[in-house]
Amino acid sequence: LGAVVGGGLLSPALTAEMVDRRRPGGVETPGTRMREAGAGVWAMEYAGRMVFGHQGSMPGYVTVMVHDRPAGLTAALTTNTGSGNRLSFFAFGLHEVMDAVLTAAA
């Protein structure tokens, strides 16, 4: 994720489409912090910072993955106890844990 967001993996044009040319999310995704969408990359706020990444779930799994560009920090959290229901995403506490990880890394 750090290489994708940082521009070290894909062409500058594709990186810009994914990260720099974001659009406000068209549909609010309950229980997430996804706010602006690029091509597969979302802008989100954790620990008071704008980070880039993705959140998702499927039956049995819930994941949050972020990259903080200024800090050069990438973090991913996954749990295999999720229901796959986005409305229950918040209940597993991954948002608070990601806040704590980014705060501790500052």
N, C-alpha and C positions, 0 to 999 in steps of 0.2 A: 504494500500500500504506500509506503514511503517513496518508493521508486516511481510509482504511478503518479501520485500527487506532486512529487518533486520534479517531475519532468524527465527523469532518467531512464524511463522504460519505453515510452511511446513517443511518437512524433510531437513536436510542439503544437501543431494544429489539433491533434486528437487530445492532448493534455488540456489545451485551452477549452475544448468542447466539454471535457469531463469536469474540469475544476473552475476555470475562470469565467465561463459563460453560463453561469447558473441562472435558473429561473425559479421564482417562488413555487413551492410545491402546490400542485393543483388540487390535491385532496389531502386533508389533514389525516395523518396516520396516528390514531389514538395510542397513547402509551409510549410514543417514541419522541425523540428530539430532532427528527429530520425536518428541516425547514426549507432549504433551497436545493433544487436538483440540477445536477449536470448530467452527463451521459453515464449513469451508473454510480456516480459519486454524489453524496449529499453533504451540504454544509449543516453542521450541528453545533450546539453549544454545550460544552462540558467544562466544569470548573471555571466558569466565567470566560472561557476562550472559544473562539471560532475554530473548529476543527473540521476535517474532511474525512469521510468514510462511508460506512454503510451499516445498516442494522437490518436484521431479518430473523425470521423464524419459520419453522416448519414443524410438523408434529414431532415432539420430543426434543427439540433444540431451539435455543434462542442465542443470538450472537450480536455483539456490538464491536465494531472495528473502527478505529479512528487514527488519524495522523495530524499532529500539530506541526504545521510548517515552520513557524519561528523556532520552536524548540528542537525540531528534527526528531520528534518522538512518535513512535507508532505503538499502539496498544490494541490488543484484541482480547475480548472476554467471551467465553462460550459456556453455556450450561446445557446439560442434557436432561433437564427436568422440566423444560417448558412444555406447554400444551400445544404450541404452534398457533395459538390464538393471539393476534396482535393486541387485543384488549387486555390480555393478562401479561403482556410483555413487562410492564412496569413492576408487577408484583414480585418478580424474582430478584429485584434489587440491583440489577446490573448497572443502571444509571448511576446510583450512588457510589458503587464500587469504581466505576470509570472516573467519576468526579474525584474520588480519593486517590486513584492512581495518578491522574494528571496533576493533582495538587502536590502529592509527594514528590513527583519528578521535577517540579518547578525549581 
